[in-house]
Amino acid sequence: MFNRKMFPIAAFILILALVAGCSGKQTDSSVDNSGNNKTGGAKDKVEISLWLTPQWKGVMDATEKDADYDSFFKYAAEKFAKQYDKYDVKVNVQVVAGDQRDELLNVNLNGGTPPDIFFESVFAMGDYAHRGALAPLNDIVDDAAKSDIAQSYWDNVTFGEDVYFYPFSQNPGTLAYNADMFRAAGLDKFIGDENGIQNWTLEEYEQILKGLKTNMPKDKYSNAYPMALFALNNQGDTWNLAYLRMFGNKFFDDNGNLIVDDASGAKAANWLKKIYDEGYTNPGAESVSSNDANAMFQNQQLGISFTNAVLFNNAKADMKAGKSPNFDIRLANIPSESGDPLSFTYVVGASVFQTGDEVRTEVAKDFVKFFSTDAELVKASKNSVPVRSSVAEEFKQQFPLFAAYDANAEHMFNFTGNVPGYSELRQVLYPELQAIFIGEKTPEQAIKDYQSKGNAVIQKAKENSAINP
């Protein structure tokens, strides 16, 4: 039978136990500030999420068993968790389609649930830095990384004073040329090494264009043109931006404003109009897309076209598979009047989103630094093109162009300028190029209008940027 006289005593003991338990949870000296259990017990559990668009399959190679787009990060997460002494960490990896990336990110940002990490091209993610959605990564970048990764790559990932992306790999943009066409037109002296990136002066480049137009055998290369030119939309616009720099224009000033409307910018625009009118390019550039130009080049209807590392490798694979005509395809930089070649790249790496959770942010940064610096894991960058000179050196025998791409870093310019509103700015250029090619505007007027409209876009974006003062 229940003893009512014992209730006060039992209740008092229970209350004391609860108080002691609560007090112990708040001041538990067995766990330090980093989550380590000092008595050797279990570490605090932390889960973070990592999203990526499809980059490469497998950990180190697509031939691995069950290779998939998430394989590398699942492997990296397992390796990280085994050596991580701060928390018991779990990394949830999710692959998202490139055409769904922004929609998913915006939905989750608006809902306060962004991923902790996103692995993607900086070109596609720069606006998120300006929106204040990303955490600076300066605190995880050390001198060893800076010495192994060329400054041009750091310039691509630095917005204002801060690094927002950790460079992992790259997709360099250059010109591609048909060396067989060059030989047929008597232009052998302009052909570079098959495992190099050829540099031509602007004078030499104009000789090449003239030689291809005049001397290319019509029976062998019917309906072929010297050089690709396109302005249907904003795709492939990076090469058009490079052409506008050929006469020394810097494009952006120190405040991130367009300065293309000067003598050098107008000279570049007039040069494009000149080679177009003189038949050194494919006709109808205003209605030709970059995809159209790429297809024409692969079908040997163009002597020189645009390319990047992915397109270049795909072209070679198509030739090997018999999907396109086989020819000697090689690389060259975009020439300039000064003689200094022009090139650019799309840097790929990880960013960390501002989730409002300090512990998750700490773990996310630690994981980014881990897979971006680990001696084994950085070798996976060979699946595209490494940004690290050490990796390029290690694999140059297997991938000879790695050494050429690594040496070419000194010629690279940052085509976005890391300005706010760049994605919208892309919509401004191609209508002005179209106006030049169809004769609706003079090159000078088109460049003037591009600068005016472009700076309006940038100024509006600056007002909402978390980076610009």
PLY file of the C-alpha trace (Angstrom):
ply
format ascii 1.0
element vertex 469
property float x
property float y
property float z
element edge 468
property int vertex1
property int vertex2
end_header
0.00 0.00 0.00
1.26 3.48 -0.93
2.76 5.34 2.09
1.66 8.99 1.88
4.17 9.99 4.59
7.05 8.96 2.32
5.90 11.20 -0.61
7.48 14.50 0.55
10.83 12.80 1.08
10.75 10.96 -2.25
9.68 14.10 -4.12
12.45 16.12 -2.53
15.06 13.51 -3.56
13.66 13.51 -7.12
13.86 17.30 -7.36
17.47 17.25 -6.15
18.33 14.68 -8.80
16.72 16.73 -11.57
18.52 19.90 -10.50
21.82 18.09 -10.34
21.22 16.59 -13.77
20.34 19.96 -15.35
23.26 21.66 -13.69
25.62 18.97 -14.90
24.42 19.33 -18.54
25.07 23.07 -18.53
28.55 22.91 -17.05
29.69 19.49 -18.20
33.48 19.71 -17.83
33.93 16.41 -19.67
33.34 18.12 -23.04
35.57 20.98 -24.18
34.58 23.93 -26.38
35.40 22.03 -29.56
33.10 19.13 -28.78
35.87 16.79 -27.58
34.94 14.45 -24.77
37.80 14.76 -22.28
37.00 11.45 -20.60
37.33 9.57 -23.87
33.59 9.21 -24.47
31.63 9.84 -27.63
32.09 13.13 -29.45
29.13 15.40 -30.17
27.39 14.49 -33.43
27.28 17.08 -36.20
25.66 16.68 -39.62
26.47 18.92 -42.56
25.27 18.90 -46.15
27.27 19.21 -49.34
25.67 19.85 -52.72
27.36 19.67 -56.08
26.46 19.74 -59.74
27.79 16.80 -61.79
31.54 17.20 -62.10
33.24 13.83 -62.56
32.38 10.23 -61.79
34.31 8.11 -59.34
36.79 9.05 -56.66
39.81 9.27 -58.91
38.52 7.81 -62.19
35.24 7.07 -63.93
36.37 3.47 -64.56
36.04 2.63 -60.85
33.34 0.16 -59.87
30.00 1.90 -59.17
31.54 5.26 -60.03
29.08 8.12 -59.67
29.10 11.90 -59.33
28.98 11.72 -55.53
31.70 9.09 -55.15
34.56 11.49 -54.47
32.80 13.43 -51.74
31.44 10.31 -50.04
34.98 8.93 -49.93
36.39 12.26 -48.78
33.71 12.50 -46.05
34.54 9.05 -44.75
38.25 9.83 -44.68
37.60 13.17 -43.00
35.37 11.68 -40.28
37.98 9.07 -39.36
40.66 11.65 -38.60
38.48 14.53 -37.34
39.01 15.06 -33.61
36.47 17.81 -32.94
33.11 16.16 -33.65
31.49 12.94 -34.75
30.67 14.29 -38.20
28.41 13.04 -40.96
28.43 14.64 -44.41
25.25 14.24 -46.46
26.14 14.52 -50.16
23.56 15.50 -52.78
24.02 15.88 -56.54
21.77 18.50 -58.15
21.29 19.18 -61.85
22.97 22.33 -63.12
19.70 23.70 -64.50
18.05 23.25 -61.09
20.89 24.69 -59.01
19.69 28.28 -58.63
16.05 27.35 -58.10
16.92 24.89 -55.33
19.37 27.28 -53.71
16.92 30.18 -53.74
14.13 28.06 -52.27
16.40 26.86 -49.48
17.93 30.27 -48.86
14.47 31.81 -48.54
13.52 29.01 -46.17
16.66 29.42 -44.08
17.96 25.95 -44.99
20.84 26.38 -47.45
23.40 23.60 -47.82
26.52 23.96 -45.72
28.81 23.49 -48.74
28.36 23.83 -52.48
30.96 22.55 -54.96
30.62 24.31 -58.30
32.19 26.72 -60.79
32.86 30.15 -59.31
31.42 31.60 -62.52
28.02 30.17 -61.56
28.17 31.05 -57.85
29.66 34.54 -57.68
26.33 36.30 -57.16
25.80 34.36 -53.92
28.92 35.97 -52.49
27.50 39.41 -53.28
24.18 38.44 -51.71
25.96 37.80 -48.41
25.00 34.14 -48.52
28.57 32.82 -48.35
31.11 32.76 -45.53
34.65 34.07 -46.20
37.28 31.32 -46.26
40.40 33.37 -45.52
40.92 31.54 -42.24
41.39 28.16 -43.95
43.76 29.32 -46.71
47.42 28.95 -45.75
50.74 29.84 -47.34
51.25 26.29 -48.62
48.07 26.54 -50.70
48.95 30.01 -51.97
52.37 28.83 -53.13
50.96 25.78 -54.95
48.02 27.56 -56.60
48.84 30.47 -58.93
47.65 33.97 -58.04
45.38 34.16 -61.10
43.19 31.45 -59.58
43.02 33.26 -56.24
42.00 36.40 -58.12
39.04 34.46 -59.52
37.81 33.43 -56.07
38.42 36.70 -54.20
35.54 39.16 -53.90
36.51 42.42 -52.25
39.10 41.48 -49.66
37.91 37.95 -48.99
38.27 34.48 -50.49
34.85 32.87 -50.94
35.78 29.71 -52.87
38.59 27.23 -52.34
40.13 26.48 -55.79
40.17 22.78 -56.58
40.20 22.41 -60.38
39.64 24.48 -63.49
38.34 24.50 -67.06
40.69 26.75 -69.08
39.37 28.63 -72.11
41.52 29.05 -75.22
41.25 28.88 -79.00
41.35 25.59 -80.90
42.67 25.28 -84.44
42.72 22.68 -87.18
46.41 22.09 -87.85
45.58 20.06 -90.97
43.83 23.11 -92.43
46.87 25.22 -91.58
49.13 22.80 -93.47
46.79 22.72 -96.45
46.89 26.53 -96.58
50.69 26.68 -96.30
50.63 27.97 -92.72
52.91 25.31 -91.23
55.14 27.85 -89.46
52.25 28.94 -87.26
51.50 25.44 -85.93
52.50 24.92 -82.32
53.32 21.82 -80.31
50.52 19.28 -80.05
50.88 19.29 -76.26
51.31 23.03 -75.93
49.31 26.23 -76.18
50.54 28.28 -79.13
51.02 32.04 -78.87
50.56 34.25 -81.93
50.98 37.98 -82.21
47.99 39.86 -83.57
49.91 40.46 -86.81
50.56 36.75 -87.15
46.94 35.98 -86.38
45.78 38.27 -89.17
48.22 36.53 -91.53
46.69 33.21 -90.51
43.14 34.42 -91.16
44.13 35.78 -94.56
46.02 32.60 -95.43
43.11 30.37 -94.48
40.69 32.43 -96.55
42.95 32.69 -99.59
44.79 29.39 -99.72
42.56 26.79 -98.11
41.81 24.13 -100.78
38.12 24.41 -101.64
37.93 20.84 -102.92
39.00 19.52 -99.53
37.39 22.12 -97.28
34.26 23.31 -99.03
32.13 25.93 -97.33
34.82 26.52 -94.69
35.77 29.80 -93.02
38.89 30.92 -91.13
37.44 31.82 -87.71
34.34 31.30 -85.58
32.24 34.32 -84.59
28.90 34.14 -82.77
26.50 36.47 -80.98
23.10 34.76 -80.86
22.93 34.74 -77.06
25.09 34.94 -73.95
26.50 31.43 -74.31
30.22 31.39 -75.02
30.34 35.12 -74.38
33.63 34.77 -72.52
35.53 34.61 -75.81
33.77 37.75 -77.09
34.83 39.46 -73.87
38.39 38.36 -74.60
38.30 39.77 -78.15
37.27 43.14 -76.73
40.44 43.08 -74.61
42.76 42.42 -77.58
43.88 46.03 -77.86
44.67 46.54 -74.18
41.30 47.37 -72.65
41.09 46.33 -68.98
37.29 46.18 -69.07
36.73 47.01 -65.37
38.22 49.79 -63.25
39.23 49.41 -59.60
35.66 50.11 -58.51
34.18 47.37 -60.68
32.75 49.67 -63.35
32.92 48.96 -67.09
35.53 51.07 -68.88
35.32 49.42 -72.30
34.22 52.67 -73.98
37.66 54.07 -74.73
39.98 54.05 -77.74
41.17 50.49 -77.08
37.65 49.13 -76.65
36.41 50.86 -79.80
39.44 49.58 -81.71
38.63 46.01 -80.67
34.99 46.39 -81.71
36.07 47.80 -85.08
38.47 44.88 -85.53
35.63 42.41 -85.03
33.51 44.27 -87.56
36.42 44.38 -90.02
37.21 40.65 -89.99
33.49 39.91 -90.20
32.92 42.16 -93.22
36.04 40.84 -94.98
34.83 37.25 -94.77
37.38 35.97 -92.26
34.59 34.51 -90.11
31.45 32.48 -90.62
28.58 34.58 -91.98
25.49 35.46 -89.96
27.33 35.79 -86.66
24.33 37.60 -85.17
22.27 34.40 -85.51
25.01 31.84 -84.80
25.33 30.33 -81.31
28.45 28.98 -79.67
27.02 25.48 -80.07
26.61 26.12 -83.79
30.21 27.31 -84.05
31.50 24.30 -82.13
29.64 21.94 -84.46
30.99 23.77 -87.53
34.54 23.46 -86.19
34.16 19.73 -85.54
32.85 19.32 -89.08
35.91 21.15 -90.45
33.97 24.20 -91.57
36.11 26.50 -89.41
39.88 26.72 -89.13
39.89 28.37 -85.68
37.24 28.25 -82.99
36.75 28.61 -79.27
37.27 25.78 -76.79
37.82 24.87 -73.18
39.34 21.76 -71.66
36.01 19.91 -71.56
35.06 20.78 -75.14
38.57 19.95 -76.34
38.53 16.50 -74.73
34.99 15.88 -75.99
36.06 16.78 -79.52
38.91 14.29 -79.36
36.59 11.63 -77.94
34.07 12.24 -80.76
36.83 11.81 -83.33
37.97 8.58 -81.71
34.41 7.26 -81.63
33.85 8.17 -85.27
31.16 10.72 -84.44
33.00 13.54 -86.23
35.76 13.89 -88.85
39.23 13.16 -87.56
41.78 15.98 -87.73
44.79 17.40 -85.90
43.26 19.68 -83.25
45.55 21.94 -81.22
45.36 24.87 -78.80
46.30 28.54 -78.94
45.84 31.61 -76.82
43.84 34.62 -77.96
46.30 37.13 -79.45
46.61 40.78 -78.50
48.13 43.89 -80.04
50.76 44.09 -77.31
51.90 40.54 -77.95
50.82 39.38 -74.49
48.47 36.42 -75.04
45.03 36.32 -73.47
43.45 33.38 -71.68
40.96 32.74 -68.91
39.56 29.88 -66.89
36.52 28.68 -65.02
37.70 27.84 -61.50
35.80 25.09 -59.70
35.80 24.79 -55.92
33.82 24.77 -52.71
31.94 27.58 -51.00
30.45 27.57 -47.50
26.99 29.01 -46.96
26.00 31.18 -44.01
23.63 28.86 -42.13
23.62 30.73 -38.82
24.98 27.65 -37.06
28.52 28.33 -35.86
29.37 24.69 -35.24
28.19 23.54 -38.68
30.07 26.43 -40.30
33.22 25.43 -38.44
32.88 21.80 -39.52
32.04 22.79 -43.10
35.16 24.94 -43.35
37.29 22.18 -41.86
35.93 19.69 -44.39
36.49 22.09 -47.32
40.07 22.63 -46.25
40.55 18.90 -45.80
39.50 17.74 -49.25
41.03 20.81 -50.92
44.48 20.18 -49.41
44.74 16.46 -48.61
47.68 15.00 -50.54
45.60 12.11 -51.87
42.31 13.86 -52.53
43.67 16.82 -54.52
44.84 14.33 -57.14
41.20 13.90 -58.16
41.53 17.29 -59.87
43.17 15.38 -62.72
39.62 14.49 -63.77
39.43 18.03 -65.14
42.50 20.30 -64.99
44.39 20.87 -61.71
44.87 24.32 -60.24
47.75 23.00 -58.16
51.16 23.07 -59.81
52.19 20.02 -57.76
49.35 17.92 -59.21
49.99 19.17 -62.74
53.65 18.21 -62.36
52.81 14.75 -60.99
50.47 13.86 -63.85
52.09 15.68 -66.77
53.39 12.45 -68.31
49.88 10.99 -68.35
48.23 14.29 -69.28
50.84 16.38 -71.17
48.59 19.43 -71.51
48.52 19.84 -67.71
51.99 21.38 -67.82
50.91 23.75 -70.60
47.78 24.81 -68.75
49.78 25.33 -65.57
52.34 27.52 -67.34
49.51 29.43 -69.03
48.17 30.70 -65.71
50.28 33.86 -66.06
48.26 34.88 -69.14
44.85 34.59 -67.53
42.51 37.49 -66.86
39.48 37.44 -64.57
36.67 37.78 -67.09
33.88 38.52 -64.59
35.85 41.11 -62.61
33.90 39.55 -59.69
31.48 42.44 -60.08
27.96 42.27 -58.64
25.23 41.51 -61.14
27.50 39.71 -63.57
24.85 37.15 -64.54
22.55 39.99 -65.64
25.46 41.85 -67.24
25.86 38.91 -69.61
22.51 39.76 -71.15
23.72 43.21 -72.22
26.65 42.41 -74.52
25.32 40.17 -77.27
22.55 42.53 -78.50
25.23 45.19 -79.02
27.43 42.74 -80.93
24.45 41.83 -83.08
23.91 45.54 -83.80
27.55 45.80 -84.95
27.38 42.80 -87.27
24.12 43.77 -88.97
25.22 47.41 -89.30
22.52 48.78 -87.04
25.13 50.60 -84.93
28.70 51.68 -85.43
31.18 49.79 -83.27
31.79 52.98 -81.29
28.09 53.48 -80.55
27.55 49.83 -79.65
30.44 49.87 -77.18
29.21 53.13 -75.69
25.72 51.68 -75.22
27.13 48.45 -73.76
29.08 50.39 -71.16
26.12 52.60 -70.28
23.64 49.74 -69.94
26.18 47.49 -68.25
27.14 50.05 -65.62
23.46 50.59 -64.85
23.20 46.87 -64.12
26.34 46.91 -61.99
25.30 50.01 -60.07
21.92 48.54 -59.19
23.58 45.31 -58.08
26.14 47.22 -56.01
23.34 48.76 -53.96
22.31 45.28 -52.87
25.77 43.76 -52.58
27.10 42.69 -49.21
30.65 43.12 -50.46
30.95 46.46 -52.21
31.07 49.54 -49.96
0 1
1 2
2 3
3 4
4 5
5 6
6 7
7 8
8 9
9 10
10 11
11 12
12 13
13 14
14 15
15 16
16 17
17 18
18 19
19 20
20 21
21 22
22 23
23 24
24 25
25 26
26 27
27 28
28 29
29 30
30 31
31 32
32 33
33 34
34 35
35 36
36 37
37 38
38 39
39 40
40 41
41 42
42 43
43 44
44 45
45 46
46 47
47 48
48 49
49 50
50 51
51 52
52 53
53 54
54 55
55 56
56 57
57 58
58 59
59 60
60 61
61 62
62 63
63 64
64 65
65 66
66 67
67 68
68 69
69 70
70 71
71 72
72 73
73 74
74 75
75 76
76 77
77 78
78 79
79 80
80 81
81 82
82 83
83 84
84 85
85 86
86 87
87 88
88 89
89 90
90 91
91 92
92 93
93 94
94 95
95 96
96 97
97 98
98 99
99 100
100 101
101 102
102 103
103 104
104 105
105 106
106 107
107 108
108 109
109 110
110 111
111 112
112 113
113 114
114 115
115 116
116 117
117 118
118 119
119 120
120 121
121 122
122 123
123 124
124 125
125 126
126 127
127 128
128 129
129 130
130 131
131 132
132 133
133 134
134 135
135 136
136 137
137 138
138 139
139 140
140 141
141 142
142 143
143 144
144 145
145 146
146 147
147 148
148 149
149 150
150 151
151 152
152 153
153 154
154 155
155 156
156 157
157 158
158 159
159 160
160 161
161 162
162 163
163 164
164 165
165 166
166 167
167 168
168 169
169 170
170 171
171 172
172 173
173 174
174 175
175 176
176 177
177 178
178 179
179 180
180 181
181 182
182 183
183 184
184 185
185 186
186 187
187 188
188 189
189 190
190 191
191 192
192 193
193 194
194 195
195 196
196 197
197 198
198 199
199 200
200 201
201 202
202 203
203 204
204 205
205 206
206 207
207 208
208 209
209 210
210 211
211 212
212 213
213 214
214 215
215 216
216 217
217 218
218 219
219 220
220 221
221 222
222 223
223 224
224 225
225 226
226 227
227 228
228 229
229 230
230 231
231 232
232 233
233 234
234 235
235 236
236 237
237 238
238 239
239 240
240 241
241 242
242 243
243 244
244 245
245 246
246 247
247 248
248 249
249 250
250 251
251 252
252 253
253 254
254 255
255 256
256 257
257 258
258 259
259 260
260 261
261 262
262 263
263 264
264 265
265 266
266 267
267 268
268 269
269 270
270 271
271 272
272 273
273 274
274 275
275 276
276 277
277 278
278 279
279 280
280 281
281 282
282 283
283 284
284 285
285 286
286 287
287 288
288 289
289 290
290 291
291 292
292 293
293 294
294 295
295 296
296 297
297 298
298 299
299 300
300 301
301 302
302 303
303 304
304 305
305 306
306 307
307 308
308 309
309 310
310 311
311 312
312 313
313 314
314 315
315 316
316 317
317 318
318 319
319 320
320 321
321 322
322 323
323 324
324 325
325 326
326 327
327 328
328 329
329 330
330 331
331 332
332 333
333 334
334 335
335 336
336 337
337 338
338 339
339 340
340 341
341 342
342 343
343 344
344 345
345 346
346 347
347 348
348 349
349 350
350 351
351 352
352 353
353 354
354 355
355 356
356 357
357 358
358 359
359 360
360 361
361 362
362 363
363 364
364 365
365 366
366 367
367 368
368 369
369 370
370 371
371 372
372 373
373 374
374 375
375 376
376 377
377 378
378 379
379 380
380 381
381 382
382 383
383 384
384 385
385 386
386 387
387 388
388 389
389 390
390 391
391 392
392 393
393 394
394 395
395 396
396 397
397 398
398 399
399 400
400 401
401 402
402 403
403 404
404 405
405 406
406 407
407 408
408 409
409 410
410 411
411 412
412 413
413 414
414 415
415 416
416 417
417 418
418 419
419 420
420 421
421 422
422 423
423 424
424 425
425 426
426 427
427 428
428 429
429 430
430 431
431 432
432 433
433 434
434 435
435 436
436 437
437 438
438 439
439 440
440 441
441 442
442 443
443 444
444 445
445 446
446 447
447 448
448 449
449 450
450 451
451 452
452 453
453 454
454 455
455 456
456 457
457 458
458 459
459 460
460 461
461 462
462 463
463 464
464 465
465 466
466 467
467 468
